[in-house]
Amino acid sequence: MAPPPKSDGAASPAKLAVGVVGIFGAFLYYGQLMGDIIKFEAADGSKLEREWFLQVLEAAANVVVGLAGLMVAQGGPSPHIPYKSFLLTGSTQVLAKAMTQKAQIYGVPFFLATLVKNAKMVPVMVGAIVLSGTSYPARKWAQVALIIGGVILVTVGKAQKPEAGGSADIIGMGCLGLSLVCDGITGGQQTAFKKAYKKTQGKGLAPYDLMLFTNAAMLGVALVMALVLDQFFGGVAFLLDNPPLLTAVAKFSFCSAIGQSAIFFTMANFDPLLVTTVTTTRKIFSVLLDIVSRGYVLNITQWSGIATASLGVLGELQEKFGAKAKAHAK
């Protein structure tokens, strides 16, 4: 049986350091590696361009680390795991991640994809409203509007090169749109089945239950898609023919697993608000790091968009802090 989460005061600074360093270090490097993998060209000019194959490797690494965390930190899975629910949310989540990578294959920069993904609050909120009857205040919608507005400014401010193919940009943004829809379905279904589980079992699912069984479902779906689309064996051959890319993909998968594990470790030891604060600020740093490291030159309109989107994200954090302060004041 998993121990109950500790309060911030009961958790040690050392554990906080482990969580923060794990989340920031793993996911900042993860973003850099993803860019390297997408841009990598073999000697003949060919690229990997197999998003489902990458999902197989990433999910497999997460399953291994999630299983270890489940056994060591929890002593085993919680009773009556809702496997069908995990299969549904795992399917939509892996499709969302695959479409995000597909968008980057079509040329959408990682920093822009990250900004767009911050707008996943829209489909998540819609999904929660439809599937679990959740309602949201006007402030929440205003914060989402800032994020979407910021993304639009970054996109329309992009200087189009004469040789650039507009169709590729449209397809890439379409992939991100599909990814957001899948995020909405995932968020709504997760909210619904976690509430149902807590109601029937008297307690919620433990963090590593969520990590292991979600990624196990993602692995199964990704493997089927990679085989059906003939990406798996071609992906293996491509990696074996390009050892530097093989190393990058191994690091990429490992970083994903370590980053997710660090999130769940932090969830198990600290207040959810702290977890949200760390992961949200990490996304902002990921955007800035990608812009600087890749040498992107942004104009005033695009920087205004990044500032606007960041304001919306930070507003979300301030709202959570305010809600927590009110709760303590009662």
C-alpha positions in Angstrom: 0.0 0.0 0.0 1.4 3.4 -1.0 2.1 5.8 1.9 0.0 9.0 1.9 1.7 12.1 0.3 3.6 14.2 2.7 3.0 17.9 3.2 5.6 20.4 2.1 6.7 21.0 5.7 7.3 17.3 6.3 9.3 16.7 3.2 13.0 17.4 3.3 14.9 20.0 1.2 17.0 17.2 -0.2 13.9 15.6 -1.7 12.8 18.9 -3.1 16.2 19.3 -4.7 16.0 15.8 -6.2 12.5 16.5 -7.7 13.4 19.9 -9.1 16.8 18.9 -10.5 15.2 15.7 -12.0 12.3 17.6 -13.7 14.4 20.5 -15.0 17.5 18.5 -15.9 15.7 15.7 -17.7 13.1 17.6 -19.6 15.4 20.5 -20.7 17.8 18.0 -22.1 14.8 16.0 -23.5 13.8 19.0 -25.6 17.3 19.5 -26.9 17.6 15.8 -27.8 14.2 15.9 -29.6 15.4 18.7 -31.8 18.6 16.9 -32.6 16.7 13.7 -33.5 14.3 15.5 -35.7 17.0 17.4 -37.5 19.5 14.5 -37.8 20.4 13.5 -41.4 22.3 10.4 -42.5 25.1 10.5 -45.0 22.6 10.0 -47.8 20.4 12.8 -46.6 17.7 10.6 -45.1 16.1 11.2 -41.7 14.5 9.0 -39.1 11.0 10.5 -39.4 9.3 7.7 -37.6 7.2 9.2 -34.8 5.6 5.9 -33.7 8.9 4.1 -33.5 10.2 6.8 -31.2 7.0 6.5 -29.1 7.7 2.7 -28.7 11.2 3.4 -27.3 10.1 6.3 -25.1 7.1 4.4 -23.6 9.3 1.3 -23.1 11.8 3.3 -21.0 8.9 4.8 -19.0 7.4 1.3 -18.3 10.8 0.1 -17.0 11.3 3.0 -14.7 7.6 3.1 -13.7 7.7 -0.6 -12.8 10.8 0.0 -10.6 9.1 2.9 -8.9 5.9 1.0 -8.4 7.7 -1.9 -6.7 10.2 0.2 -4.7 8.1 3.2 -3.6 4.7 1.6 -3.4 5.4 -2.1 -2.8 3.2 -3.1 -5.7 0.1 -1.8 -7.6 -3.0 -0.5 -6.0 -6.0 -2.9 -5.9 -8.6 -3.0 -8.7 -6.6 -1.1 -11.3 -9.0 0.2 -14.0 -7.2 -1.3 -17.0 -9.8 -0.3 -19.6 -9.6 3.3 -18.5 -5.8 3.3 -18.8 -6.1 1.7 -22.2 -8.3 4.6 -23.4 -6.2 7.4 -21.9 -3.0 5.7 -22.9 -4.2 5.5 -26.5 -5.1 9.2 -26.7 -2.0 10.3 -24.8 0.4 8.4 -27.1 -1.5 9.8 -30.2 -1.0 13.3 -28.7 2.7 12.8 -28.3 3.1 11.2 -31.7 1.3 14.1 -33.4 3.5 16.6 -31.5 6.6 14.9 -32.9 5.0 14.7 -36.4 4.4 18.4 -36.3 8.2 18.9 -35.7 9.0 16.6 -38.5 6.9 18.9 -40.7 9.1 21.8 -39.5 7.3 23.3 -36.5 10.1 24.4 -34.1 10.2 22.8 -30.7 9.7 26.1 -28.8 6.5 26.8 -30.9 5.2 23.3 -30.3 5.8 23.7 -26.6 3.8 27.0 -26.6 1.0 25.5 -28.5 0.9 22.5 -26.1 0.4 25.0 -23.2 -2.9 25.7 -24.9 -4.0 22.1 -24.1 -5.9 23.6 -21.2 -8.7 24.4 -23.7 -9.4 20.8 -24.8 -8.7 19.5 -21.3 -11.2 22.0 -19.9 -13.8 21.2 -22.6 -13.2 17.5 -22.0 -13.6 17.8 -18.2 -16.8 19.8 -18.8 -18.3 17.3 -21.1 -17.1 14.1 -19.4 -17.2 15.0 -15.7 -19.4 18.2 -15.5 -16.6 20.4 -14.3 -17.1 24.2 -14.5 -14.5 26.9 -14.8 -14.5 30.7 -13.9 -14.0 33.5 -16.4 -10.4 34.1 -15.2 -9.5 30.6 -16.3 -10.7 31.3 -19.8 -8.9 34.6 -19.8 -5.6 32.9 -19.0 -6.2 30.4 -21.8 -6.9 33.3 -24.1 -3.6 34.9 -23.3 -1.8 31.6 -24.1 -3.6 31.1 -27.4 -3.1 34.8 -28.3 0.6 34.5 -27.6 0.8 31.4 -29.8 -1.0 33.3 -32.6 1.4 36.2 -32.3 4.5 33.9 -32.5 3.0 32.1 -35.5 1.9 35.1 -37.6 5.1 37.0 -36.7 7.2 34.3 -38.3 9.1 35.6 -41.3 8.2 33.4 -44.3 11.1 32.4 -46.5 10.3 32.4 -50.3 11.3 28.8 -50.6 9.3 27.7 -47.5 6.5 25.3 -48.2 3.3 26.7 -46.7 1.5 23.3 -46.9 4.1 21.8 -44.5 3.4 24.5 -41.9 -0.3 23.9 -42.2 0.0 20.2 -41.8 2.4 20.7 -38.9 -0.1 23.0 -37.1 -2.9 20.5 -38.0 -0.9 17.8 -36.2 -0.6 20.0 -33.1 -4.4 20.7 -33.3 -5.1 16.9 -33.3 -2.6 16.6 -30.4 -4.6 19.1 -28.4 -7.9 17.3 -29.1 -6.3 14.1 -27.8 -5.1 16.0 -24.7 -8.6 17.1 -24.1 -10.0 13.6 -24.3 -7.1 12.3 -22.1 -7.6 15.0 -19.5 -11.4 14.5 -19.3 -11.2 10.8 -19.1 -8.4 10.8 -16.5 -10.4 13.2 -14.3 -13.5 11.0 -14.6 -11.9 7.6 -13.9 -9.7 8.9 -11.1 -12.8 10.4 -9.4 -14.7 7.1 -9.9 -11.8 5.1 -8.5 -11.5 7.2 -5.4 -15.3 7.0 -4.9 -15.3 3.2 -5.1 -12.0 2.5 -3.4 -11.9 5.2 -0.8 -8.6 6.5 -1.9 -7.0 7.7 -5.2 -4.6 5.9 -7.5 -1.0 6.1 -6.4 1.5 8.1 -8.6 3.4 5.1 -10.0 0.1 3.4 -10.8 -0.6 6.3 -13.2 2.9 6.2 -14.7 3.2 2.5 -15.2 -0.2 1.6 -16.5 -0.5 4.7 -18.7 2.8 4.0 -20.4 2.1 0.3 -20.7 -1.0 1.2 -22.7 1.0 3.8 -24.7 3.6 1.2 -25.4 1.1 -1.3 -26.7 -0.6 1.2 -29.0 2.7 2.6 -30.3 4.0 -0.8 -31.1 0.9 -1.8 -33.1 1.0 1.5 -35.0 4.8 1.3 -35.7 4.3 -2.2 -37.1 1.2 -1.4 -39.1 2.9 1.7 -40.6 6.2 -0.2 -41.2 8.2 2.2 -38.9 9.5 -0.3 -36.4 12.0 -2.5 -38.3 13.0 0.4 -40.5 13.6 2.5 -37.4 15.8 -0.2 -35.8 17.8 -0.5 -39.0 18.2 3.3 -39.3 19.5 3.6 -35.7 21.9 0.7 -36.2 23.3 2.4 -39.3 23.7 5.7 -37.5 25.3 5.1 -34.0 25.3 8.8 -33.0 21.5 8.9 -33.5 21.2 5.7 -31.6 22.9 7.3 -28.7 20.7 10.4 -28.9 17.5 8.3 -29.0 18.6 6.2 -26.0 19.3 9.4 -24.0 16.0 10.9 -25.2 14.0 7.8 -23.9 16.0 7.8 -20.7 15.4 11.5 -20.1 11.6 11.0 -20.6 11.5 8.2 -18.0 13.7 10.0 -15.5 11.6 13.2 -16.0 8.3 11.5 -15.5 9.7 9.6 -12.5 10.9 12.9 -11.0 7.4 14.4 -11.4 5.8 11.4 -9.7 8.4 11.4 -6.9 7.7 15.1 -6.3 3.9 14.4 -6.4 4.4 11.8 -3.7 6.3 14.1 -1.3 5.0 17.6 -1.9 1.9 19.6 -2.4 0.4 19.5 -5.9 0.8 23.2 -6.2 4.6 22.9 -6.0 4.6 20.2 -8.7 2.6 22.5 -10.9 5.0 25.4 -10.2 8.0 23.4 -11.1 6.6 21.8 -14.3 5.1 25.1 -15.5 8.3 27.1 -15.1 10.2 24.3 -16.7 8.1 24.7 -19.8 8.9 28.4 -20.0 12.7 27.7 -19.7 12.4 25.0 -22.4 11.0 27.6 -24.8 13.7 30.1 -24.0 16.5 27.4 -24.1 15.3 26.2 -27.5 15.3 29.7 -29.0 18.8 30.5 -27.7 20.4 27.1 -28.4 19.0 26.8 -32.0 19.9 30.4 -32.8 16.3 31.4 -33.7 16.0 35.2 -34.3 12.6 36.4 -33.3 11.0 39.7 -34.1 9.2 42.0 -31.7 5.8 40.5 -32.6 7.1 37.0 -31.7 8.7 38.0 -28.5 5.4 39.8 -27.6 3.7 36.5 -28.2 6.0 34.6 -26.0 5.6 37.2 -23.2 1.8 37.1 -23.6 1.7 33.3 -23.5 4.0 33.2 -20.5 1.8 35.7 -18.7 -1.1 33.4 -19.2 0.9 30.4 -17.8 2.1 32.4 -14.8 -1.4 33.7 -14.2 -2.4 30.0 -13.8 0.2 29.6 -11.2 -0.9 32.8 -9.3 -4.4 31.6 -9.3 -3.4 28.3 -7.7 -1.3 30.1 -5.1 -4.2 32.4 -4.3 -6.6 29.5 -3.9 -4.2 27.8 -1.6 -3.8 31.0 0.5 -7.6 31.3 0.8 -7.8 27.7 1.9 -5.2 28.2 4.6 -6.9 31.4 5.8 -10.2 29.6 6.5 
